[in-house]
Amino acid sequence: MRVLFCCANLSGSGHYRCVYPARALRRRGHEADWQLGVTLDPRTFEPTDLSYDVYVIQMAQYKGMLALLKRLSALGKVGLVEVDDHVRATPFYNPAFRSFRGRGGKARAVEECARAADGVTVSTPELAEIFTPLNPNTFPLPNCIDLEDPVWNPEADKEEGRVKVGWAGSPTHLDDFRPLVPVLEALCRRYPQVKVAVGGPEEVYALLANIPEDQKEYLPPVPFELYPKMLARFDIGLVPLLDNAFNRCKSDLKGLEYSALGIPFLASPLPAYRRLVEEGKNGFLCSHRREWFGRLSLLVEKEELRRRMGEMAKEFVERRMSNHYAPLWEGIIEALLLRRRLLSSVEAASSSG
């Protein structure tokens, strides 16, 4: 079969939800490609390239995408929508709040596209529960990392004599990170060897104003190809998340990224991380400040524990490689393709009769 993944971006989510599945399908003998966005004929709303059997559209959120899905159906092609966020629950502090939940917001367009698609793929069971009422052909497909991608084998760039506690992400997580700031301030006061590193948004780094300059580090945003190398600077990874409807549907991606690099991590106990973390083996779950401080102190003090937990985390993520989930993508796409062909045959027979 021929599959085209139309990525919403070529940064993090575009790789995990499009590029890596496409590469895994290629390794199974299929013709799978990816591109940024989808180019449409403005008169017909058909893709300019009609040679594919299946079109996977990441975050379809525009009226043009709805017209495209309807046109694909008429042409006997499969239109599959890929969603990895509960956009209807976008919190007010998220920069995308107005875009998705304001008047005429994109959340409605995402839902309309989900209804019109042959199927919907999502990143968590919680998200599947949200989208199944819109489209019964909704499939939870976990995020995976393609460890065959050389970017996940960066050279170690550790700072001698330091224990680097790190976080990296987007500005959407500013309020998720904020409650952790007093913990990090206390950690730096107790342990002079600790350095807190923030990768990405300057506004998150600005929250560390009370931490001494020599105990903090700002890492500017980098393209995806350099992102694992940036994370590899960390000795301990952080995944703080507020407990709300949006975050409860989030995946365990950040923990997987740390794990792929052999970095033990601490996370808030939301559903995806309850499934990922084996307490004290590949990470820790922390519900309140005392737990964050206690678990961080333990990892700062015990280098051998950090090493052992990092090794176990890496072993775990090796079981979540994209190759292992490729048969699921393959089976779902093939089933939807067969269903579309049967529907097209029935419609043709009905019209001729």
N, C-alpha and C positions, 0 to 999 in steps of 0.2 A: 504494500500500500504506500501511497505518497501522502505525506503529512507536512503541512506548513504551520509552524508556530509563529504567531504574530505577537511580538513582545511589546508590552507597554513601556519597557525600558530595557537597557542592556547593563544595568547595575545589578544589585543583589537579587531582587525578586525575578527579574527577567532571566537570570541564569538558572536559579533553582527551579522555576516553574516552567521554563521553556527550553533554554539552551541545553541543560543537562538531560532532561527527558529526551530531547531530540537526538543528542549524541548516543544515548543508551539505545534508542530505537534503531539508529544506524548500525550499532554493533549487533543487532538482532536481524540485520539484513533488509531493513526497510529504507525507503528514501525519505528522510526526514530533514527538513531545513528550518531555518529561523530567520526572521528579519525584524527590524524595528517598525512596528505599526503595520498597516495594511494599505496598499494603494488601490483606490477604487475608481472605476469609470463613473464620473459625476452624473452621467445620464441614466445609467442602469443600476448603479450601486453594486455592480459585479466586480470581483477582484480583477485587476488587469492581467493576472496570471491565473488561468482556469485549469491548469494542468494537474492540480492536486485533488485528491479524493476527500481530504479532511483539512479543515482550517480551524486551528486552535487560537482563539482570540483572548489574550490576557486583558482583564479588566475592561471589558466592553462597556463603555459608559457614555456613548454619544448616540444621537438619533440615527446617524449614518450607519453605526454598527447594527442597529435594529433592522434597518433596511437591508443591510448586507446579509444578515442571518436569514431573513425571509427569502432573499434572492437565492442564496445557497440552497435552501430547501427546495425551491422551485426547480433548480438545476440538478437535483439529485445528489448534491454534495452534503457532507456532514459539517455542521457548524457547532463547534464545542467552545463553551465559554469557560475561562479559567479565572477564579476569584480566590484571593487569599486574605481578605479582610471583611469583617462585619461592618460594611460601610454605613448601614442604617444606624449603627450605634457609635459612630465616630464621636469621641468625647469633645466637649467644648474647647478644651485646651489644645487640641490637635490643630495644627495650621490648616488642615484640609476640612475642618468642621463646616465652614460656610459653603465650600465647594460641593460637599456631599449632602449636607442636611439643611442648607438654607433654601430659600424660595427657588423652586425649579432646580433643586439640587440633583447631583449625579446619582444619588442613591436610587432614585426612582428609575433612572435609565438603566442602571446595572440590573435591577430587578426585572425590568421589561425585557432586557436582552436574555436574562436567564430563562425566562418563560418561553421565549421564542427559539432558544437553542435546542439542538438535538440532545445535548447533555451539558452538565456543569461539573467541573472538577474543582475541589477545594482542598485546603491544606490540613484541616482538622475535622474530627467527628463533630465538634461543637458547631463549626461552620456548616457542616452537612445538614444538621438539624434546622438551621436557618433557611437553607436554600431548597431542601427537599419539598416543602409545600409549594414552592414556585415551579419546581421541575423535578418530577419523581426520578429522573435519570441523573441524580446528583451523586458524585463519587468522591469520598475522602481519599486523597493520595498524598501521603506524607512528604514533606520536604526531604530531599536527599542531597548529599554532596558527592560530586564525581571526583574521587580521589585519584583518578587517572589524569585529572587536570594538573599540570605541573605547578600551578600557582599555589596548590596546597602542600607543596614541599619547599617552603622558603628557607633560606639560610637563617640560622638562629642569630638574633641580634639583641642579646641580653645585656643588661647594664651591670657590670661587676659590682658586687657589694650592695646591690639594691634588690628589694622585693617589689616588683611593679604590679600594682593592683589596677586593672584597666577596664574601661568601658568604651565601646564605640557604637555609633548608631546615627540616627537622624534627629532633627529638631523636634519631631513628633513625640519624642520620649523625654522632653525637658521635665515635665511634671512627674513622670515615672522616676526619674533620677533624683529629684529634689529631696525626698525624705531620707535618702541615703547620705546626704551631705554631712549632717552632724556625726554620723558613724565614722565617716572617712576622716573628719577633723580629729576626732578622738583617737583614731588609729594612728594618725601621723604624730600626735603628741606622745603616744606611748612608744612608738617604734620609729626611731630616727632613720632607719634603713628603708622605710616604706616610701615609695613614690606613687602618686595617683596619676594615671594617664587617662586622658579623654581624647578619643578620636572622632573627628567630625565637626559637630556644631560648636561654634565659639560660645553660644549662649549657655550651653551646658558647662563648658569649662569655666565660664564666668562665675558659676555657683561655688567654685572652689576658692573664692577670694580670701578666705581666712586661713588657708593652708599656705605655709611658707613656700617661697618660689622654688627653693631647691628640692621640695618634696612634691612637686606637681609638674606635669608636662602636657602640652597641647600638641596633638597630632592632626594636621590639616586633612581635609577630605582627600581621598585618592580614588582613582578609577578602580574598578573591580579587580583588575589584574594585579594591582598592588595591595589590595585590601588584606589578604591573608598575611602578607609580610608585615603589615602594620600590627595586626593582632598578635603576631608571633613575638612581639616585644614583651607581652604580658606574662607574668608568672601566675596570676590569679585573675579570672574573668568575673564580671558582674552582670547580672540580668535582673535589675529591679523593675517591677511592673505593678502598677496600681490594680487593685481588684475591681474591675468594672466589666460590663458586658463586652466591650470592644476587645479588651486584653484577654478575657476568658476564651475568646475564639482565636487568639493568636497561636502561632505554631512555636515549636521549640528551636527555631532556627539558630538563634544566637548561641544557645548551648551546644548545638551541633558544630557550629563554626569553631568555638573554643575547643571542643573535643577533638575535632579533626587535626588540631595543632598540638594536642597533648597538654592542654591547659585545663586544670581543675577550675570549676566555676561555682558560684553561689547564685541562686535564683529565687524569685518569689514563688510561692506554692500554688501557681495557677494550673489548670488541668493539663496542658501540654507538658509542663515541667514535672508534675506529679508522675506522669508516665515515663519521662526520660530519666529522671534522677533516681539512682540507687544510693540512698543516704550514706555518705561517708566513703562511697566507692568511686563514683565518677563525679560527685558534686554534693552540694548541700542545699536544702530548702530552708529559707529564712522568712519568718512571718513578722517579726518585730525587731526593733533596733538592737535589743540585747542579743538576739540570735545572730544578726548580721555581725555585730562586733565580736562575739565569742568565736564564731566559725572563722572569721577573717583572722583573728589573733592566732587561732590554732594553726592555720595554714602559713601565716607569716613566720611563726616560730619553728615549724617542723618542715624542713626542706625535703626530707625523705618522704613524708606524707604527700607533699605536693607532687613529687615525682611519681609516686605510686598511683595516686589518683589520676594524674594526667595520662599515664599509660593505660589505665583501665578505661578512661573516657575515650581514648583513641581506639581501643579494641571495640568499644560499643559502636562508635560511629562507622566503623568498617562494616558493620552489619546493616547500616543504613545507606549504603552506596546506591547510586542511581541504577546501577546494573541489576540490583536485587529487586527493584520495583518496576523495572522495564516491562516484565510480563504483565503487570497490572495495567499499565498504560496501553500495552499492546492489546490485551483482551478487551478492555473497555472500548477502545477505538474501533477494533474489528467488529464488536457486537453492534455498536452504533451505526457503523457503515452498512452492515447487513440489514439492520432495521430500516435504515433510510432507503436502501435499494428495494426492500419488500414494499414499503409504503409507496414508493414511486411506481412500482409495478401495479399495485392495486389501484392507484389513482389513474394510471394510464388505461387499465382495463375498464374502469368505471366510466371514463370519459368516452372511450370507443364504443362501449355498450349503449 
